[in-house]
């Protein structure tokens, strides 16, 4: 695994973890986060739980911010706003369900810290057999985002990402409350940000619950993308 590189303009890393009843995994995730980056690192848990997730996260050293309403899109937007408020140079976003490996953060941070790109997406390499309907949905929306952006996106739904400050400022315009994954890529691409993917491992969920419903997901995502398309292509393009 590669080591992190430090650059003069980058010294503050905010790691944001959205959680929803992840008391069984949050402590382990925080514990596994690399501490040898040479960056000033702060962990923020955006929590929408009714279990002990917040208590465990605070004991592990994280700043906990309660999410009162909305879905994963709201949680991500809160993370972006918090990161900018804390004057972060880089935001690392990782889901709190232990499906992603925190020890792989250097893989996502390296392209950001070396100045190659503005946003890094963790392209999931499955360690288990994903349900068929979810697999089809992932492939379809990754194809759709590729067509809309002109970029070869293999995994538009990944919850493991790294963003620099330029990307954070661009994504303040996110509107979707249900999810952020496809909309954030679309906006970043339309704003001319540099995006890349790096392969990361992906494990089966063992605790907690998803913010999203597979039945509502396609309709919600298409509506979010349609609104984003109108804003970015027609409204911003006409200015």
C-alpha positions in Angstrom: 0.0 0.0 0.0 1.4 3.4 -1.0 2.3 6.0 1.6 0.8 9.5 1.6 2.7 12.3 0.2 2.6 15.8 1.8 2.5 18.9 -0.3 2.9 22.5 0.9 -0.7 23.5 0.1 -2.3 20.6 1.8 -2.2 20.2 5.6 -5.7 19.6 6.8 -7.7 16.4 6.1 -11.3 16.0 7.3 -12.7 12.4 7.2 -16.5 12.3 7.1 -18.4 9.2 8.0 -22.2 9.1 7.6 -23.9 6.6 9.9 -27.3 5.1 10.5 -27.3 2.6 13.4 -23.7 1.5 12.9 -22.8 0.9 16.6 -21.2 -2.4 15.7 -18.8 -1.0 13.1 -18.1 2.6 13.8 -15.5 2.0 16.5 -13.5 -0.4 14.3 -13.6 2.0 11.3 -12.3 4.9 13.3 -9.6 2.8 14.8 -8.4 1.6 11.4 -8.1 5.0 9.9 -4.3 5.7 9.1 -2.7 8.3 11.4 0.7 8.5 9.6 -0.3 10.8 6.8 1.6 13.8 8.0 -1.7 15.8 7.7 -3.7 17.4 10.4 -6.6 14.9 10.5 -10.1 15.3 12.0 -12.8 12.7 11.9 -16.4 13.8 11.7 -19.3 11.4 12.0 -22.7 12.7 10.6 -25.1 10.5 12.5 -28.7 9.6 12.0 -28.9 6.7 14.4 -31.1 5.7 17.3 -28.6 3.4 18.8 -25.2 4.0 20.5 -23.3 5.0 17.3 -22.8 8.6 18.5 -21.5 7.5 21.9 -19.0 5.0 20.5 -17.8 7.5 17.8 -17.2 10.2 20.4 -15.3 7.8 22.6 -13.2 6.9 19.6 -12.2 10.5 19.1 -14.6 11.7 16.4 -16.6 14.9 16.3 -20.3 13.8 16.0 -22.9 16.0 14.2 -26.5 14.8 14.4 -28.5 14.6 11.2 -32.1 15.2 12.0 -33.7 14.7 8.6 -33.0 13.8 5.0 -31.0 10.9 3.5 -27.5 10.2 2.3 -27.5 13.3 0.1 -28.2 15.5 3.1 -25.4 13.7 5.1 -22.9 14.3 2.3 -23.8 17.9 1.9 -23.5 18.4 5.7 -20.0 16.8 5.4 -19.0 19.2 2.7 -20.2 22.2 4.6 -18.5 21.1 7.8 -15.2 20.4 5.9 -15.2 23.9 4.4 -16.1 25.5 7.8 -13.1 23.7 9.3 -11.0 25.0 6.4 -10.2 21.5 5.1 -7.8 21.1 2.1 -9.0 17.6 1.5 -12.2 15.7 2.4 -12.3 11.9 2.6 -15.8 10.4 2.6 -16.3 6.8 3.7 -19.5 5.0 4.6 -19.9 3.8 8.2 -21.1 0.2 7.5 -17.7 -1.4 7.3 -18.0 -2.3 3.6 -15.0 -0.2 2.8 -11.5 -0.6 4.2 -10.3 2.6 6.0 -6.7 1.3 5.6 -7.0 2.0 1.8 -7.3 5.7 2.3 -3.8 6.4 1.0 -4.8 4.9 -2.3 -7.5 7.6 -2.7 -5.5 10.5 -1.2 -2.4 10.1 -3.4 -3.9 11.5 -6.6 -5.3 14.4 -4.7 -2.1 15.2 -2.8 0.0 14.9 -5.9 -2.2 17.5 -7.6 -3.3 15.2 -10.4 -7.1 15.4 -9.8 -9.8 17.2 -7.8 -12.0 14.2 -7.0 -11.1 10.5 -6.6 -13.7 7.7 -6.7 -13.0 4.4 -5.1 -14.0 1.8 -7.7 -15.3 -1.2 -5.9 -13.8 -4.6 -6.4 -16.3 -7.0 -4.8 -15.3 -9.5 -2.2 -18.8 -11.0 -2.3 -21.7 -11.6 -4.8 -23.8 -8.4 -4.9 -27.6 -9.0 -5.3 -28.5 -9.1 -9.1 -30.9 -6.2 -9.1 -28.4 -3.9 -7.3 -25.6 -5.0 -9.7 -27.8 -4.1 -12.7 -28.7 -0.8 -11.1 -25.0 0.1 -10.5 -24.0 -0.8 -14.0 -26.9 1.2 -15.5 -26.3 4.4 -13.5 -22.5 4.2 -14.1 -23.3 4.0 -17.8 -25.7 6.9 -17.6 -23.2 9.1 -15.8 -20.5 8.2 -18.3 -22.8 9.3 -21.1 -23.8 12.5 -19.4 -20.2 13.5 -18.5 -18.2 12.0 -21.3 -16.0 10.3 -18.8 -15.4 6.5 -18.4 -17.0 6.1 -15.0 -17.1 2.5 -13.8 -18.6 3.0 -10.3 -20.7 6.1 -9.9 -22.4 4.8 -6.8 -19.3 4.4 -4.6 -19.4 5.8 -1.1 -15.6 6.0 -0.8 -14.2 9.3 -2.2 -11.6 12.0 -1.7 -12.1 15.6 -2.8 -9.9 18.7 -2.7 -11.1 22.2 -1.7 -11.9 23.2 -5.3 -14.3 20.2 -5.5 -15.8 21.0 -2.1 -16.7 24.5 -3.2 -18.2 23.2 -6.5 -20.4 20.7 -4.6 -22.0 23.2 -2.4 -24.6 23.4 -5.1 -25.7 19.8 -4.5 -29.5 19.6 -4.1 -30.4 16.0 -3.8 -31.4 14.9 -0.2 -31.8 11.2 -1.1 -28.4 10.5 -2.5 -25.3 12.4 -3.7 -23.3 9.9 -5.6 -24.3 10.5 -9.3 -25.2 14.1 -8.9 -21.8 15.0 -7.4 -19.9 13.4 -10.3 -22.1 15.1 -12.8 -21.7 18.6 -11.3 -17.9 18.1 -10.9 -17.6 17.1 -14.5 -19.7 20.0 -15.7 -17.6 22.4 -13.7 -14.4 21.1 -15.4 -13.0 19.3 -12.3 -10.5 16.5 -12.9 -11.9 13.1 -11.8 -10.3 9.6 -11.6 -11.1 6.2 -10.1 -8.8 3.9 -8.1 -9.7 0.2 -7.3 -10.6 -0.5 -3.7 -12.0 -3.6 -1.9 -15.6 -3.9 -1.0 -17.1 -6.2 1.6 -20.6 -7.5 2.4 -22.5 -5.4 4.9 -22.7 -7.0 8.4 -24.5 -4.4 10.4 -26.6 -1.2 10.2 -29.0 -0.3 7.4 -28.8 1.5 4.1 -30.1 5.1 3.8 -31.7 4.1 0.5 -34.5 1.8 -0.8 -33.8 -0.3 -3.9 -37.4 0.2 -5.0 -37.4 4.0 -4.8 -33.7 4.4 -5.8 -34.0 4.6 -9.7 -36.9 7.1 -9.6 -35.2 9.3 -7.0 -31.8 9.2 -8.8 -33.3 10.1 -12.2 -35.2 13.0 -10.7 -32.1 14.3 -9.0 -30.0 14.0 -12.2 -32.8 15.7 -14.2 -32.8 18.7 -11.9 -29.0 18.8 -11.9 -28.9 18.7 -15.7 -31.4 21.6 -16.0 -29.4 23.7 -13.5 -26.0 23.0 -14.9 -26.7 22.9 -18.6 -29.6 25.3 -19.1 -29.5 27.7 -16.1 -25.7 28.0 -15.7 -25.1 27.7 -19.4 -27.4 30.6 -20.2 -25.6 33.1 -17.9 
